[in-house]
Amino acid sequence: MHAEQALFGEVRGGHGLREASGPRSLAAELAPRLDLPDTAPPGVEWSPFLSGFPHHDHYVLARTFLDAQATRAGMVLSHALIVPLNDLVSVSDLRPLLAWLMARPHAPLAITPLEVELGNDIPPAATDLPAAAATLAQRSAGPAVRLGHQDFDDLVVSLWARLWPALRRNFAFRLSFGPSDLVETPTPALVCTPHALVARWRGHQRLDTVSPAPGSLAAAALTGHEQGTLLSSFADEIGAEATAFSELPLLEQAYRLTTDAPDTIDNTITAVRLVQRLSPEPTHGTSGKAKLLQRLLHLLETATAGDVLTLRNLDMQGFEQAQAVWTHLETWTGDNTFPPAQDTSFTTMIQDAIHTSKSTRQWREAVLGGLRKAAGTPGPAFARAVWRWVTADPELTRPLWTAARPDHALVGRLVDATPRTLPLRAAQHMIDIAREERFPRLHGAAVSTAFPPCEAARLQLTAEPHSVADGLELALRNATSEEIVRCSVDIGDARMIDLAGNHAARTPVLLADLDFSTQTVQSLWTASLKCNLNAWQGPANPQAAFHAALTGLIDGRPVQDGLIRSLSHTPLADLGAFPRRSEVWAKLNGPDLDALTRATVHGWLEKARVGPPPFRLEPHLQTAVLRSPELDSQLSRMEAGEVVGIVTALPTYDEYRFRRWLRAALSHGQRIPPSTWEAIGGLALDRHWRHTADELTGMLRQGRDDVRPALRACLPMIGLLDRWRLKLSAISPAERWKALEDLAAELYPAGPNDQELWERAGGRTADLDQRGSGRTRWHQALQRIEHGIGNPHLKQLLNEMRNDYPANQPLRFFADNQEFTNER
């Protein structure tokens, strides 16, 4: 090995370079480091001492003596060898080099370049090597401190021989009078110090020569102990090159975590961190690193959120397959069920994932990518977790929303998982997002958690377009049906009323105490009727509620569209009790008018069937009753007295229809009491129903004696002859002659001599007055017979008339009535 020499000592009263075999500029840079590190305390023995340190791409080995020949006290004489650093680190035995350093405080005879033959023999171990190794293998700050400078060379030689090449590269050693003189870089790893100065090193790591056995694998590696090979093999496996003694404990820790320690994720992550620090080059130690990552991937299968948090600052640039961990972490997050017990860790994870200063880019991308996957996974786990997380930390809401990139499916799951209550601060973020993103159902669910029902409803209605109410029911999901109905009246929005109508339809009693004169309440009633027609019974007084709406209609106030139509199909449609009924018909039309009219007619007929007609029918209802398909069928099932009452209440009920009913009733054997017959007769008289009177007369003639009360009631419409013949009333003599006069005038309208009747009966035509009408002449002729003036006799006249009209029953009655015929 090529080596340059340099001699340092007194130069013009100071310490400096005296001579160099190589470049003087390089050698001159070394002068300060080859002087005493500080002023030597009086009486302290320190000379000579060996020192070594790297300088740029060289390594310097030097021996320093006290220069007793110097002009000043405390001056030193240092002889140095300067060798290529890269060559020296591969050399195990320093003894051939050290042999060229001056052994006494006398300058070498010549300072010239050297070619030194070096070997790789391993010198025997110094007695204090184990103590030095144990001290160097600790991670404490400061150098390992050896008391005394005697045999310091042996310790350095034996230690160097056993150091890994990478450690030799930065290994520095020298004499030190105390911690205060350790100012250079690199700081010496090993120093010797005079025994007298031991007090200065209190608190520092001094060599423990009492127990020289190696206490750790790191120490064993420095002593060449067979256990040290475990550590060196591990270092090779992971591609680690320890360049500082402080890395040896880390290497040992990594080894133990991967071999001896429990197979936990914490231990594995710590091992990964250590390996990353010890072997940052990804192409080095690929097999060992791959095994470690495989172990980490396996443990991630059962990791908790707390475990994953420990990965957030994990730098794995030294691992070629590091992406597999981040991919697995994304899968772990995406497939997670997010148990509530881990919520604290998950919220911390999310916080750290959204802040670039709190985690590595790879970890953030994996966690956020996994959250996006979880957000798109069917099932409630993620949605439930979101609500718990934003409750714990409302500020997570927007970052979570951004990370999840919600679609309608996730929004639906969030709606389904919405808790019943939330603090306002937690709910408000979700409310704002749902409004901005136009998710009305989510908005409704969110406002329900933090606001009273009516306020929640108002917020929801404000957030949704006027034609939409998708989230309104969700906004009121915490409300009772009674609260929903009350809110609908207070708010008055049509969407609110429709929703409340559904509740009122299921529980109509909710309408009981409302003011039905207002259009809002009418609208609510209408909405409930659309869902359930039985909701007509909801108001405390349904009839009064309906009448209030009709009164408003009559007075020109608006009535909710559809209310009258719905109620027209309920028992309320019978307006028989509505005081302003006659006014309302003109305000109605179409199906509403028809249905209400039909119901009122039906109600009137039903009441009239069991008692007197309930009220006087106005023209509209009279017409409706007469046109009602059920009138005739109803009358056919009623007692005659009830029918008469109904017909009496219908002034335009026609005679033909009545006679048809009467015939049907009698044909079915209905027994009509005298009072009813009398009412029938009175009705015929009042209505001038002559055909009815005739029909009644005919019935009596045919033997129905029970009709007499009817005929007596309409007696003015009965002819004198029929009254006499049927004994309906007493007939005076004048009335009898009047009856005969009527019959004669009917049969012989030209007068008594019509068909020479008068002559045939034995009278003389000359006795008759020829003036006037046939009836007048009959009146005069019958007066002659009544007073017995001339012929013919009454009986003769009647016989001739019977000859002309043998089938005429009235003639027969007169002819057979001897009491009458014997009068003249």
Buried (B, 14 or more C-beta within 10 A) or exposed (E): BEBBBBBBBBEEEEBBBBBBBBEEEBBBBBBEBBBBBEEBEEEEEBBBBBBBBBBEEBBBBBBBBBBEEBEEEEBBBBBBBBBBBEBBBEBBBBBBBBEBBBEEBEBEEEBEEBEBEBEEEEBEBBEBBBBBBBBBBBEEEBBBBBBBBEEBBBBBBBBBBBBBBBBBBBBBBBBBBBBEBBEEEEBBBBBBBBEBBEEBBEEBBBBBEEEBEBBBBBBBBBBBBEEBEBBBEBBEBBBBBBBBBBBBBBBBBBBBBBEEBEEEBBBBBBBBBBBBBBBBEBEBBBEBBBEBBEBBBEBBEEBBBBBBBBBBEBBBEBBBBBEBBBBBBBBBBBEBEBEEEBBBBBBBBBBBBBEEEBBBEBBBBBBBBBBBBBBBBEEEBBBBBBBBBBBBBBEBBBBBBEBBEBEEEBBBBBBEBBBEEBEEEBBBBBBBBBBEEEBBBBBBBBBBBBBEBBEBBBBBBEBBEEEEBBBBBBBBBBBEBEBBBBBBBEBBBBBBBBBBBBBBBEBBBBBEEBEBBBBBBBBBBBBBBBBBBEBBBBBEEBBEBBBBBBBBBBEEEEBBEBBBBBBBBBEBBBBBBBEBBBBBBEBBEEEBBEBBBBBBBBBBBBBBBEEEBBBEBEEBBBBBBBEBEEBEEBBEEBBBBBBBBBBBBBEEBEBEBBBEBBEEBBEEEBEBEEEBBBBBBBBBBEBEBEEBBBBBBEBBEEEBEBBBBBBBBBBEBBBBBBBBBBEBEEBEEEBBBBBBBBBBBEBBEEBBBBBEBBBBBEBEEEBBEEEEEBBEBBBBBBEBBBEEEEBBBBBBBBBBBBEBBEEBEBBBBBBEBEEBBEBB
